[in-house]
């Protein structure tokens, strides 16, 4: 779906959609619901749950064969982001969110084919 199509379907402006997609702006809770409905995915699918989090690569956690809980994954991500200089943390967080959202949308479109 193009930005223009998504903007029309959600009744959000094209610049607003572009800012969300590029990580300049995060969607509000209201807009998250709208985006999930228009994209045809649940908020759980859009943001992930403990069951849907990907397993960590063996190189990161070689002794662990079970997927982390959502709290463990968040704690680990926060610790990693906090190692970055404060001036780039928000940008890094936005980029992570956008990559995760893109992956969820891609996974969803694959399962609908």
KOLBA-719659 format. One record per residue: x, y, z of N, C-alpha, C in turn; residue in three letters. Coordinates in steps of 0.1 Angstrom, whole numbers, padded with zeros to 4 digits, always signed. Example, Ala and Ser with C-alpha at 12.3 -4.5 7.8 and 13.67 -1.06 7.14 Angstrom:
2
+0132-0057+0078+0123-0045+0078+0132-0033+0078ALA/+0128-0022+0071+0137-0011+0071+0129+0000+0079SER/
This chain:
113
+0008-0012+0000+0000+0000+0000+0009+0012+0000UNK/+0006+0022-0009+0014+0034-0009+0010+0043+0002UNK/+0019+0053+0005+0016+0063+0015+0003+0070+0012UNK/+0001+0074-0001-0010+0081-0005-0023+0073-0002UNK/-0023+0060-0006-0034+0051-0003-0037+0049+0012UNK/-0026+0048+0020-0027+0047+0034-0033+0059+0040UNK/-0029+0071+0035-0034+0084+0040-0049+0085+0037UNK/-0053+0081+0025-0067+0082+0022-0075+0072+0030UNK/-0070+0060+0032-0078+0050+0039-0079+0053+0054UNK/-0069+0060+0060-0069+0063+0074-0074+0077+0077UNK/-0076+0085+0067-0080+0099+0068-0070+0107+0076UNK/-0057+0103+0075-0046+0110+0080-0039+0117+0068UNK/-0032+0128+0071-0026+0135+0059-0014+0127+0054UNK/-0010+0129+0042+0001+0123+0036+0014+0126+0044UNK/+0016+0139+0047+0028+0142+0055+0028+0135+0069UNK/+0017+0133+0075+0016+0126+0088+0020+0111+0086UNK/+0015+0105+0075+0019+0091+0072+0034+0090+0069UNK/+0039+0099+0062+0053+0099+0058+0062+0101+0071UNK/+0057+0109+0080+0065+0111+0092+0064+0099+0101UNK/+0053+0092+0101+0053+0079+0109+0062+0069+0103UNK/+0061+0068+0089+0069+0058+0082+0084+0060+0084UNK/+0088+0073+0084+0102+0076+0085+0107+0077+0099UNK/+0098+0075+0109+0102+0076+0123+0103+0090+0129UNK/+0099+0100+0121+0100+0113+0126+0089+0115+0137UNK/+0078+0108+0135+0067+0109+0144+0062+0095+0148UNK/+0058+0093+0160+0052+0081+0164+0037+0082+0164UNK/+0029+0072+0160+0015+0073+0159+0009+0073+0173UNK/-0001+0081+0175-0008+0081+0188-0016+0068+0190UNK/-0021+0065+0201-0029+0053+0204-0041+0052+0194UNK/-0047+0064+0192-0059+0064+0183-0055+0061+0169UNK/-0044+0066+0165-0039+0064+0151-0033+0050+0150UNK/-0028+0044+0161-0023+0030+0160-0035+0021+0157UNK/-0047+0023+0164-0059+0015+0161-0063+0017+0147UNK/-0063+0029+0142-0068+0032+0128-0058+0025+0118UNK/-0045+0026+0120-0036+0020+0111-0037+0004+0112UNK/-0039-0001+0124-0040-0016+0124-0053-0021+0117UNK/-0064-0013+0118-0076-0017+0111-0075-0016+0096UNK/-0069-0005+0092-0067-0003+0077-0058-0013+0071UNK/-0047-0017+0079-0037-0026+0074-0042-0041+0076UNK/-0053-0042+0083-0059-0055+0085-0051-0064+0095UNK/-0045-0058+0104-0037-0066+0114-0041-0061+0128UNK/-0039-0069+0138-0042-0066+0152-0031-0057+0157UNK/-0033-0051+0168-0023-0043+0175-0012-0053+0180UNK/-0016-0065+0184-0006-0075+0188+0003-0078+0177UNK/-0003-0080+0165+0005-0083+0153+0014-0071+0149UNK/+0008-0059+0151+0016-0047+0147+0028-0045+0156UNK/+0026-0047+0169+0036-0044+0179+0043-0057+0185UNK/+0037-0068+0183+0043-0081+0187+0038-0084+0201UNK/+0038-0097+0204+0035-0102+0217+0046-0113+0221UNK/+0046-0118+0232+0056-0128+0236+0056-0140+0227UNK/+0044-0144+0222+0043-0155+0213+0048-0152+0199UNK/+0048-0139+0195+0052-0136+0181+0066-0130+0180UNK/+0073-0128+0191+0086-0122+0191+0095-0132+0184UNK/+0104-0128+0175+0113-0138+0169+0123-0143+0179UNK/+0128-0155+0177+0138-0160+0185+0151-0153+0183UNK/+0159-0151+0193+0171-0144+0192+0181-0153+0185UNK/+0190-0147+0177+0200-0155+0171+0209-0162+0181UNK/+0214-0174+0177+0222-0182+0186+0235-0174+0191UNK/+0240-0165+0182+0252-0158+0186+0249-0148+0197UNK/+0237-0143+0199+0233-0134+0209+0231-0141+0222UNK/+0224-0153+0222+0221-0160+0234+0223-0175+0231UNK/+0235-0179+0230+0238-0193+0226+0232-0204+0235UNK/+0231-0201+0248+0227-0211+0258+0212-0212+0259UNK/+0205-0202+0253+0190-0201+0255+0183-0207+0242UNK/+0174-0216+0244+0167-0222+0233+0152-0218+0233UNK/+0148-0211+0244+0134-0206+0245+0134-0191+0241UNK/+0123-0187+0235+0122-0173+0231+0120-0165+0244UNK/+0126-0153+0244+0124-0144+0256+0110-0140+0258UNK/+0106-0137+0270+0093-0131+0272+0093-0117+0267UNK/+0082-0111+0265+0081-0097+0260+0089-0088+0269UNK/+0088-0090+0282+0095-0081+0292+0110-0083+0291UNK/+0114-0095+0289+0129-0098+0287+0134-0091+0275UNK/+0126-0092+0264+0131-0086+0251+0131-0071+0252UNK/+0121-0065+0259+0121-0050+0261+0132-0046+0269UNK/+0135-0053+0280+0146-0049+0289+0159-0050+0282UNK/+0161-0060+0274+0173-0062+0266+0175-0050+0256UNK/+0164-0047+0249+0164-0036+0239+0167-0023+0246UNK/+0161-0020+0258+0163-0008+0265+0178-0007+0269UNK/+0183-0018+0274+0197-0017+0278+0206-0014+0266UNK/+0204-0020+0255+0212-0017+0243+0210-0003+0239UNK/+0198+0002+0238+0196+0016+0234+0202+0026+0244UNK/+0202+0023+0257+0208+0032+0266+0224+0032+0265UNK/+0230+0023+0258+0244+0024+0255+0248+0035+0245UNK/+0237+0039+0237+0240+0049+0227+0240+0063+0233UNK/+0247+0072+0226+0247+0086+0232+0232+0091+0232UNK/+0229+0099+0242+0216+0104+0244+0210+0112+0232UNK/+0219+0118+0225+0215+0126+0213+0209+0117+0202UNK/+0212+0104+0202+0207+0096+0191+0197+0085+0195UNK/+0194+0084+0208+0185+0074+0213+0171+0074+0207UNK/+0165+0086+0206+0151+0087+0201+0151+0083+0186UNK/+0161+0087+0179+0162+0083+0165+0163+0068+0164UNK/+0172+0062+0172+0174+0047+0171+0161+0040+0175UNK/+0154+0045+0185+0141+0039+0189+0131+0040+0178UNK/+0130+0051+0172+0121+0053+0160+0124+0043+0149UNK/+0137+0042+0146+0141+0033+0135+0138+0019+0139UNK/+0140+0015+0151+0137+0001+0155+0122-0001+0153UNK/+0114+0008+0158+0099+0007+0157+0095+0006+0142UNK/+0101+0014+0134+0097+0013+0120+0101+0000+0113UNK/+0113-0005+0117+0117-0018+0111+0108-0029+0116UNK/+0104-0029+0129+0095-0039+0134+0082-0038+0127UNK/+0076-0026+0126+0064-0024+0119+0064-0029+0105UNK/+0075-0026+0098+0077-0031+0084+0077-0046+0083UNK/+0084-0052+0092+0085-0067+0093+0072-0073+0095UNK/+0064-0067+0104+0051-0073+0108+0042-0072+0095UNK/+0042-0060+0089+0034-0058+0077+0038-0068+0066UNK/+0051-0070+0064+0056-0079+0054+0052-0094+0058UNK/+0053-0097+0070+0049-0111+0074+0034-0113+0072UNK/+0026-0103+0075+0012-0103+0073+0008-0105+0059UNK/+0015-0097+0050+0011-0098+0036+0016-0112+0030UNK/+0026-0117+0035+0031-0131+0031+0020-0141+0035UNK/+0014-0140+0047+0005-0150+0051-0009-0149+0044UNK/-0011-0137+0039-0024-0135+0032-0024-0139+0017UNK/-0012-0142+0012-0011-0146-0002-0016-0160-0004UNK/
